[in-house]
């Protein structure tokens, strides 16, 4: 039982390059989330998926797209990376009940030059 | 809109002593949840404790307890018998239900860096 896993752990991109951050969970979570964490700040929600086949924008969605491939996997794509997207990205999963805790993956550190 | 405020950027405590990390919140949602997460220097987010808005008793999890004062809109984390391994960033977060879906989002405070001294 790995919980929530993310790949890669670390990535360096040049401005304008694209990449996809992968997230998978084996906790049977219905809802999955992508957050970003900037220095000195808490996490901010980028996109979320309340259930398989649905996705919705969070607080800071600009410059990102997501895909809920199946119940286990939720990917985040940067189509044209910008230095402002340098951050640590966290994926999280949550069970079917709204009161349930969100459990986080280990994070992906992204540096855009 | 929800808001979480952590007014202590940094806190210091001696090993084996208790420490309180402050968190105040603001929401118009009558049903909400409050969470504390620990983020060590390795970077992962570790869930510590949860308090629901309708819970009558303060939540406890081992050495962690949550001092929930609903009228004051505060949800302070108390760590008893501090250990060196407790040195980390601590985030308070509030759950907001997303009405149009069955999901919810967390709104985070800016965190408190706790240092436990030997």
Boltz contact constraints between the chains, C-beta under 6 A:
constraints:
  - contact:
      token1: [A, 31]
      token2: [B, 103]
      max_distance: 6.0
  - contact:
      token1: [A, 41]
      token2: [B, 110]
      max_distance: 6.0
  - contact:
      token1: [A, 42]
      token2: [B, 91]
      max_distance: 6.0
  - contact:
      token1: [A, 42]
      token2: [B, 108]
      max_distance: 6.0
  - contact:
      token1: [A, 42]
      token2: [B, 109]
      max_distance: 6.0
  - contact:
      token1: [A, 42]
      token2: [B, 110]
      max_distance: 6.0
  - contact:
      token1: [A, 42]
      token2: [B, 111]
      max_distance: 6.0
  - contact:
      token1: [A, 43]
      token2: [B, 108]
      max_distance: 6.0
  - contact:
      token1: [A, 45]
      token2: [B, 105]
      max_distance: 6.0
  - contact:
      token1: [A, 48]
      token2: [B, 103]
      max_distance: 6.0
  - contact:
      token1: [A, 50]
      token2: [B, 101]
      max_distance: 6.0
  - contact:
      token1: [A, 50]
      token2: [B, 102]
      max_distance: 6.0
  - contact:
      token1: [A, 50]
      token2: [B, 103]
      max_distance: 6.0
  - contact:
      token1: [A, 98]
      token2: [B, 97]
      max_distance: 6.0
  - contact:
      token1: [A, 98]
      token2: [B, 104]
      max_distance: 6.0
  - contact:
      token1: [A, 101]
      token2: [B, 47]
      max_distance: 6.0
  - contact:
      token1: [A, 101]
      token2: [B, 50]
      max_distance: 6.0
  - contact:
      token1: [A, 102]
      token2: [B, 106]
      max_distance: 6.0
  - contact:
      token1: [A, 104]
      token2: [B, 45]
      max_distance: 6.0
  - contact:
      token1: [A, 106]
      token2: [B, 44]
      max_distance: 6.0
  - contact:
      token1: [A, 107]
      token2: [B, 43]
      max_distance: 6.0
